[in-house]
């Protein structure tokens, strides 16, 4: 998607942190942005901060509410003719100690971090398919590429976003729709305050033995600026990047991790012919989809 001016975007979790940085970067390129967030007070703050930068709308949205998500998509279709860029950014974190983890912790994080992405795709993808164009960006995390200790719930949600997006990228490219995933490292955000927005249905009377709120106990102002992360996302949309990796400090660690995976592959062996036939058919299908991704990347629109 080379030319963003005049396009429309819907950004969940857009009133603070990375979402706000993405919204700002999109506005500066002439995109008409709708920020969706769970908190009305933060939507007001976001409008005060960014309203002068371009065409900005705000909407109150809980990403686990499928009906509300569908209504937001329908409203955008009516008012703006649809959504060109969907940014599934809303996310939460919980890191209770492993001996205190509860089903409510799993249900909350997966409902927002994975379910919110699914709900966004299901609400906005049909319109993109009808128009034969669009781009979907979902925020994962370095925790979706690299294993981390004491972070299993958050990591599970982010690895799922990665797998969903990797498959969807190949599926949607022939239909003119790009798919990218953001893998940020430490970024200035309100992730550590996410526990205060925990939905009542995911609360429990059983106390956690560790503070909830985020995968890493860092100050709110630590890490990359949200605007820099937002710039990386917009550049990734323009270039139709599969993976948007904003933090260069992970390069060596990523190389070591994926080399360790390759090292665990069994040595060359005689393979059952039927098994080989099935895998070769899958590879041909994947290669065809990858050519569609390349063609979409080269397309100027």
KAJOKA-V911550 format. One record per residue. N is the residue number from 1. NEAR is the number of other C-alpha atoms within 12 Angstrom. Layout:
N|NEAR, N|NEAR
//
This chain:
1|32, 2|24, 3|22, 4|28, 5|24, 6|24, 7|30, 8|39, 9|48, 10|51, 11|57, 12|50, 13|48, 14|52, 15|44, 16|43, 17|42, 18|46, 19|50, 20|46, 21|37, 22|48, 23|52, 24|42, 25|35, 26|46, 27|36, 28|27, 29|27, 30|22, 31|32, 32|37, 33|46, 34|47, 35|49, 36|43, 37|40, 38|35, 39|27, 40|22, 41|16, 42|26, 43|31, 44|24, 45|19, 46|33, 47|30, 48|16, 49|20, 50|32, 51|25, 52|14, 53|22, 54|24, 55|27, 56|35, 57|35, 58|37, 59|34, 60|27, 61|34, 62|34, 63|44, 64|35, 65|23, 66|24, 67|17, 68|23, 69|34, 70|27, 71|23, 72|35, 73|39, 74|21, 75|22, 76|31, 77|25, 78|13, 79|15, 80|25, 81|21, 82|33, 83|42, 84|45, 85|47, 86|53, 87|51, 88|48, 89|50, 90|50, 91|50, 92|47, 93|44, 94|47, 95|36, 96|33, 97|21, 98|19, 99|12, 100|21, 101|26, 102|24, 103|21, 104|25, 105|38, 106|31, 107|29, 108|37, 109|44, 110|33, 111|35, 112|43, 113|42, 114|40, 115|33, 116|43, 117|44, 118|35, 119|34, 120|43, 121|40, 122|24, 123|34, 124|41, 125|37, 126|25, 127|30, 128|32, 129|26, 130|18, 131|19, 132|22, 133|32, 134|43, 135|51, 136|50, 137|51, 138|55, 139|50, 140|45, 141|43, 142|38, 143|34, 144|35, 145|33, 146|30, 147|22, 148|22, 149|16, 150|23, 151|33, 152|27, 153|39, 154|41, 155|35, 156|32, 157|40, 158|44, 159|32, 160|31, 161|42, 162|35, 163|24, 164|29, 165|36, 166|30, 167|22, 168|31, 169|38, 170|30, 171|25, 172|31, 173|37, 174|26, 175|27, 176|34, 177|43, 178|50, 179|50, 180|47, 181|45, 182|45, 183|39, 184|39, 185|33, 186|35, 187|33, 188|28, 189|37, 190|36, 191|36, 192|30, 193|25, 194|31, 195|27, 196|20, 197|29, 198|30, 199|23, 200|14, 201|15, 202|23, 203|22, 204|19, 205|10, 206|14, 207|17, 208|23, 209|15, 210|19, 211|22, 212|33, 213|32, 214|35, 215|38, 216|35, 217|24, 218|18, 219|17, 220|23, 221|17, 222|19, 223|25, 224|25, 225|27, 226|34, 227|29, 228|29, 229|39, 230|41, 231|30, 232|35, 233|47, 234|45, 235|29, 236|33, 237|39, 238|33, 239|29, 240|39, 241|33, 242|35, 243|34, 244|34, 245|33, 246|35, 247|27, 248|18, 249|16, 250|21, 251|17, 252|13, 253|18, 254|22, 255|15, 256|16, 257|18, 258|17, 259|13, 260|13, 261|13, 262|12, 263|11, 264|10, 265|11, 266|10, 267|9, 268|6, 269|9, 270|10, 271|14, 272|10, 273|11, 274|11, 275|12, 276|14, 277|13, 278|14, 279|15, 280|15, 281|14, 282|14, 283|14, 284|14, 285|16, 286|22, 287|16, 288|18, 289|26, 290|25, 291|19, 292|25, 293|33, 294|23, 295|22, 296|34, 297|29, 298|19, 299|20, 300|15, 301|22
//
